[in-house]
Amino acid sequence: MRILLGVIGVLTVMLQYRLILGEGGLQQISLYQQQIDVLSQQNMVKKERNDRIYREVLDLRKGDEALEERARNQLGMIGKEETFYQYLQTGSSQIAHRQ
C-alpha cells in the first residue's frame, strides 16, 4: 500500500510540474496572454487609423470642401476671387546678410 501511495505521489508531482512549467503550462499561457494583449493594443491603434482614413476618403468622395481644404493646405492654392497676402519677417540675420 505504501508503494502505491508513493507512486501516486510521484505521479502527482510530475503532473503538477508539467502543468506549471511544462509545454502548454500556466507559465506559457501567461506569456501568450501578454503577447495577445500587446497585439490587441496594436490592432486597436491600427483600426482607429484605418477608420480615420476611411472617413477621410468618404469625405473626399462626397464633397468639394475637403478637396478645397487639401488643395489650400498641401498645395498652397487659392480661390478665384481671393487675394493672397504673404508677410515676411525680417530678422537680424537677413539684414546682416544683405549688407
C-alpha positions as CSV (number, residue, x, y, z in Angstrom):
1,M,0.0,0.0,0.0
2,R,2.9,2.4,0.8
3,I,4.4,1.7,-2.6
4,L,1.2,2.6,-4.3
5,L,0.9,5.8,-2.4
6,G,4.5,6.6,-3.2
7,V,3.9,6.0,-6.9
8,I,0.7,8.2,-6.8
9,G,2.6,10.9,-5.0
10,V,5.5,10.9,-7.6
11,L,3.0,11.0,-10.5
12,T,1.1,13.8,-8.9
13,V,4.3,15.9,-8.5
14,M,5.3,15.1,-12.2
15,L,1.9,16.2,-13.4
16,Q,2.0,19.4,-11.3
17,Y,5.4,20.2,-12.8
18,R,4.1,19.8,-16.3
19,L,1.0,21.8,-15.5
20,I,3.0,24.7,-14.2
21,L,6.4,24.7,-16.0
22,G,6.0,22.3,-18.9
23,E,5.0,22.9,-22.5
24,G,1.5,24.4,-22.6
25,G,1.6,25.0,-18.9
26,L,0.5,28.0,-16.9
27,Q,3.7,29.9,-17.4
28,Q,3.5,29.6,-21.2
29,I,-0.2,30.5,-21.1
30,S,0.6,33.7,-19.2
31,L,3.3,34.6,-21.8
32,Y,0.8,34.0,-24.6
33,Q,-1.7,36.2,-22.9
34,Q,0.7,39.0,-22.6
35,Q,1.5,38.7,-26.3
36,I,-2.2,38.7,-27.1
37,D,-2.7,41.9,-25.1
38,V,0.2,43.7,-26.9
39,L,-1.2,42.6,-30.3
40,S,-4.7,43.6,-29.4
41,Q,-3.5,47.1,-28.4
42,Q,-1.6,47.4,-31.8
43,N,-4.7,46.3,-33.6
44,M,-6.8,48.9,-31.9
45,V,-4.4,51.7,-32.9
46,K,-4.3,50.5,-36.5
47,K,-8.1,50.1,-36.5
48,E,-8.5,53.7,-35.4
49,R,-6.1,54.9,-38.0
50,N,-7.9,52.9,-40.7
51,D,-11.3,54.3,-39.6
52,R,-9.9,57.9,-39.7
53,I,-8.5,57.3,-43.2
54,Y,-11.8,55.7,-44.3
55,R,-13.8,58.7,-43.1
56,E,-11.4,61.0,-44.9
57,V,-11.8,59.0,-48.2
58,L,-15.6,59.2,-47.8
59,D,-15.4,63.0,-47.2
60,L,-13.2,63.4,-50.3
61,R,-15.7,61.4,-52.4
62,K,-18.8,63.3,-51.1
63,G,-17.9,67.0,-51.3
64,D,-15.7,69.6,-52.7
65,E,-14.9,71.2,-49.3
66,A,-12.4,68.5,-48.3
67,L,-10.7,68.7,-51.7
68,E,-10.5,72.5,-51.4
69,E,-9.1,72.3,-47.9
70,R,-6.4,69.8,-49.1
71,A,-5.6,72.0,-52.0
72,R,-5.2,75.0,-49.7
73,N,-3.1,73.3,-47.1
74,Q,-0.9,70.9,-49.1
75,L,-0.6,72.7,-52.4
76,G,-0.9,76.3,-51.4
77,M,-3.8,77.0,-53.9
78,I,-6.2,79.9,-53.5
79,G,-9.7,80.6,-54.8
80,K,-10.7,82.6,-57.9
81,E,-11.8,85.7,-56.1
82,E,-9.3,85.6,-53.2
83,T,-6.3,87.6,-52.5
84,F,-3.1,86.1,-51.1
85,Y,-1.0,88.1,-48.7
86,Q,2.4,86.9,-47.6
87,Y,4.1,88.6,-44.7
88,L,7.9,88.2,-44.5
89,Q,9.6,88.6,-41.2
90,T,12.9,90.4,-41.3
91,G,15.4,89.0,-38.8
92,S,18.8,90.3,-37.9
93,S,20.4,87.5,-39.9
94,Q,18.7,88.6,-43.1
95,I,19.7,92.3,-42.6
96,A,23.3,91.4,-41.9
97,H,23.4,89.2,-45.0
98,R,22.2,92.0,-47.2
99,Q,24.8,94.5,-46.1
